[in-house]
Amino acid sequence: MLEIEVCIGSACYVKGSNKVVQDLNQMIQSEGWQDKVNLKGAFCMRACQNHTGLGIRINGEQIHNITMQNAAETLKKEIAARLA
């Protein structure tokens, strides 16, 4: 099972992490990944301090350069590749 953590700290929230969580929930449902993906919130991953985009980890690995604008497309590719 993939574990996806999305930072819901104040800096990431302002940058759109709440929308990313909503989009990921919809994606998980529409792709039928409910039994394969565990989505949860997390607090500061230091992504904002390191200028690496929104704080998102998949199985503990930080995913870099994620923004609200590219999150759905990028994360769908990442998740599909890891589930293949």
C-alpha positions as CSV (number, residue, x, y, z in Angstrom):
1,M,0.0,0.0,0.0
2,L,1.3,3.5,-0.9
3,E,1.3,6.0,1.9
4,I,0.9,9.6,0.7
5,E,1.4,12.4,3.1
6,V,0.5,16.0,2.2
7,C,1.7,18.9,4.4
8,I,-1.2,20.8,5.9
9,G,1.0,23.3,7.8
10,S,0.2,26.9,7.3
11,A,2.7,27.7,4.5
12,C,1.7,24.7,2.4
13,Y,-2.0,25.4,3.1
14,V,-1.6,28.9,1.8
15,K,0.1,27.5,-1.3
16,G,-2.9,25.2,-2.0
17,S,-2.2,21.9,-0.2
18,N,-5.9,21.7,0.9
19,K,-6.9,21.7,-2.8
20,V,-4.3,19.0,-3.5
21,V,-5.8,16.8,-0.8
22,Q,-9.3,17.3,-2.3
23,D,-8.0,16.4,-5.8
24,L,-6.0,13.4,-4.5
25,N,-9.1,12.1,-2.8
26,Q,-11.1,12.4,-6.0
27,M,-8.3,10.8,-8.0
28,I,-8.1,7.8,-5.6
29,Q,-11.8,7.3,-5.9
30,S,-12.0,7.7,-9.7
31,E,-9.0,5.4,-10.3
32,G,-10.2,2.7,-7.9
33,W,-7.1,3.0,-5.7
34,Q,-9.0,3.0,-2.3
35,D,-7.4,-0.3,-1.3
36,K,-3.9,0.7,-2.6
37,V,-3.4,4.2,-1.4
38,N,-3.5,5.7,2.1
39,L,-3.7,9.5,2.0
40,K,-3.1,11.5,5.2
41,G,-2.2,14.9,6.3
42,A,1.2,15.8,7.9
43,F,2.7,18.8,9.4
44,C,5.9,20.6,8.4
45,M,8.1,18.7,6.0
46,R,10.4,21.8,5.6
47,A,9.5,21.9,1.8
48,C,8.8,25.6,2.1
49,Q,12.1,26.3,3.8
50,N,14.0,24.2,1.2
51,H,12.0,25.8,-1.7
52,T,11.0,22.4,-3.0
53,G,7.3,23.1,-3.6
54,L,4.5,21.7,-1.5
55,G,5.3,19.2,1.1
56,I,4.3,15.8,-0.3
57,R,5.8,12.4,0.5
58,I,5.1,9.0,-1.1
59,N,6.3,6.1,1.1
60,G,8.5,8.5,3.0
61,E,10.2,9.9,-0.2
62,Q,9.8,13.7,-0.6
63,I,8.4,14.6,-4.0
64,H,9.9,17.9,-5.2
65,N,8.6,20.7,-7.3
66,I,4.9,20.0,-6.7
67,T,2.6,23.1,-7.0
68,M,-1.1,23.4,-6.8
69,Q,-1.1,23.8,-10.6
70,N,0.9,20.6,-11.5
71,A,0.0,18.4,-8.5
72,A,-2.8,16.3,-10.0
73,E,-0.9,15.4,-13.2
74,T,2.4,14.8,-11.5
75,L,1.0,12.8,-8.6
76,K,-1.2,10.7,-10.9
77,K,1.9,9.7,-12.8
78,E,3.9,9.0,-9.6
79,I,1.2,6.9,-8.1
80,A,0.4,4.9,-11.2
81,A,4.1,4.1,-11.7
82,R,4.5,3.0,-8.1
83,L,1.4,0.8,-8.3
84,A,2.4,-0.8,-11.6
